[in-house]
Amino acid sequence: MAPVAIALGSNQGDRARLLREAVAALGRHLAGLRVSTFHDTAPVGVGLQPRFLNAAATGTTTLSARDLLDTLLDIERRFGRERPSPGAPRTLDLDLILYGDLVADEPDLIVPHPRFRDRAFVLAPLAEIAADWRDPVTGRTVGALLAGLGGSR
């Protein structure tokens, strides 16, 4: 069983309902599921669009990292996620942030997520439920990564 961390986000439709239903869908694939509170955040790096509701989830899985990523993409599609352009608004965004101590850089699979260390909208919810988890690349805890962002939250 691999411990995993997933970031959730939505900025289209009934954001809270979409995140709650996505959590239920994740619960069918992750044991010991823990979920942060929902955070209302401004969009970052995606241009002018509606605010996001973000959360984080942790659990364990027997799925490989690739199979888990495919599962996340399938859940996104079932919730109406379309990808007309990079950074487009989305009904649901599920990002694989951490997969145990795996470090992978393959086509369509990069773990840990390459930008999670700089994103308060990922780190703040994740720190609520897994502040002591370590980034296998830097060795820093999620809590330390969040504290390192300082005023950029």
C-alpha positions as CSV (number, residue, x, y, z in Angstrom):
1,M,0.0,0.0,0.0
2,A,1.4,3.3,-1.0
3,P,0.6,6.5,0.8
4,V,-0.6,9.2,-1.6
5,A,-1.6,12.9,-1.6
6,I,-4.0,14.4,-4.1
7,A,-5.0,18.0,-4.6
8,L,-8.6,18.8,-5.6
9,G,-9.9,21.9,-7.2
10,S,-13.0,23.3,-8.9
11,N,-13.9,26.7,-10.3
12,Q,-17.0,25.8,-12.4
13,G,-20.5,24.9,-11.3
14,D,-21.4,24.0,-7.7
15,R,-17.7,23.8,-6.5
16,A,-18.5,22.4,-3.0
17,R,-20.8,19.7,-4.4
18,L,-18.3,18.7,-7.0
19,L,-15.5,18.4,-4.5
20,R,-17.7,16.4,-2.1
21,E,-18.6,14.0,-4.8
22,A,-15.0,13.7,-6.0
23,V,-14.0,12.8,-2.5
24,A,-16.6,10.1,-2.5
25,A,-15.2,8.8,-5.8
26,L,-11.7,8.8,-4.4
27,G,-12.9,6.8,-1.4
28,R,-13.5,3.9,-3.7
29,H,-9.8,3.8,-4.6
30,L,-8.0,5.0,-1.4
31,A,-8.0,3.4,2.0
32,G,-7.9,5.5,5.1
33,L,-9.1,8.6,3.2
34,R,-8.5,11.9,5.0
35,V,-9.7,15.2,3.5
36,S,-8.8,18.8,4.4
37,T,-11.3,21.6,4.7
38,F,-12.2,23.4,1.5
39,H,-10.3,26.6,0.8
40,D,-11.7,29.4,-1.4
41,T,-8.7,30.7,-3.4
42,A,-7.9,33.2,-6.2
43,P,-6.8,31.6,-9.5
44,V,-3.0,31.4,-9.8
45,G,-1.2,31.3,-13.2
46,V,-4.4,30.6,-15.2
47,G,-5.5,34.1,-16.2
48,L,-8.7,35.8,-15.4
49,Q,-11.3,33.3,-14.3
50,P,-13.6,32.4,-11.3
51,R,-12.2,31.6,-7.9
52,F,-11.3,28.1,-7.0
53,L,-12.4,25.8,-4.2
54,N,-9.4,23.7,-3.2
55,A,-8.8,20.8,-0.9
56,A,-6.3,17.9,-0.3
57,A,-6.9,14.2,0.3
58,T,-4.5,11.5,1.5
59,G,-4.9,7.8,1.8
60,T,-3.2,4.6,0.7
61,T,-3.7,2.6,-2.5
62,T,-2.6,-0.6,-4.1
63,L,-2.8,1.1,-7.5
64,S,0.5,1.9,-9.3
65,A,1.2,5.6,-9.7
66,R,0.3,5.4,-13.4
67,D,-3.0,3.5,-12.7
68,L,-3.9,6.0,-9.9
69,L,-3.2,8.9,-12.3
70,D,-5.5,7.2,-14.9
71,T,-8.1,6.8,-12.3
72,L,-7.9,10.5,-11.4
73,L,-8.3,11.5,-15.0
74,D,-11.3,9.2,-15.4
75,I,-12.9,10.8,-12.3
76,E,-12.3,14.3,-13.8
77,R,-14.0,13.2,-17.1
78,R,-17.0,11.8,-15.3
79,F,-17.4,15.2,-13.6
80,G,-17.4,17.0,-16.9
81,R,-13.8,18.1,-17.0
82,E,-12.8,19.4,-20.5
83,R,-9.4,20.5,-21.6
84,P,-9.9,23.0,-24.4
85,S,-6.7,24.8,-23.5
86,P,-4.0,24.8,-20.8
87,G,-5.3,26.6,-17.6
88,A,-8.9,26.6,-18.8
89,P,-11.6,26.8,-16.1
90,R,-12.5,23.3,-14.8
91,T,-15.4,21.5,-13.1
92,L,-12.8,19.3,-11.3
93,D,-9.1,19.1,-11.2
94,L,-7.4,16.2,-9.4
95,D,-3.6,16.3,-9.2
96,L,-1.4,13.5,-7.9
97,I,1.0,15.3,-5.6
98,L,2.8,12.6,-3.7
99,Y,3.0,8.9,-4.2
100,G,5.0,7.5,-1.2
101,D,8.7,8.3,-1.8
102,L,8.4,7.8,-5.6
103,V,10.3,10.2,-7.8
104,A,9.2,9.8,-11.4
105,D,9.6,11.9,-14.5
106,E,8.0,10.0,-17.4
107,P,5.7,11.1,-20.2
108,D,2.4,12.2,-18.6
109,L,3.6,11.2,-15.1
110,I,5.7,13.4,-12.9
111,V,5.7,12.7,-9.2
112,P,6.0,14.6,-7.0
113,H,3.9,17.2,-8.8
114,P,6.4,19.6,-10.3
115,R,4.8,22.8,-9.0
116,F,3.3,21.8,-5.6
117,R,6.1,23.3,-3.6
118,D,5.2,26.8,-4.7
119,R,1.4,26.6,-4.4
120,A,-0.2,27.6,-1.2
121,F,-3.5,26.5,-2.5
122,V,-2.1,22.9,-2.5
123,L,0.2,23.1,0.5
124,A,-2.2,24.8,3.0
125,P,-5.0,22.1,2.6
126,L,-2.3,19.4,2.6
127,A,-0.7,20.7,5.7
128,E,-4.0,20.3,7.6
129,I,-3.9,16.6,7.1
130,A,-0.3,15.7,6.4
131,A,2.0,18.4,7.6
132,D,4.7,15.9,8.5
133,W,4.8,14.2,5.1
134,R,8.1,14.7,3.3
135,D,8.8,15.7,-0.3
136,P,11.1,13.0,-1.5
137,V,13.0,15.4,-3.7
138,T,13.8,18.1,-1.1
139,G,13.4,16.1,2.1
140,R,11.3,19.0,3.5
141,T,8.0,18.4,5.2
142,V,4.7,19.8,3.8
143,G,4.5,22.1,6.8
144,A,8.0,23.4,6.2
145,L,7.3,23.9,2.5
146,L,4.2,25.9,3.4
147,A,6.0,28.0,6.0
148,G,8.7,28.7,3.4
149,L,6.2,30.4,1.2
150,G,6.0,33.2,3.7
151,G,3.7,36.0,2.6
152,S,2.8,34.5,-0.8
153,R,-0.1,32.5,0.6
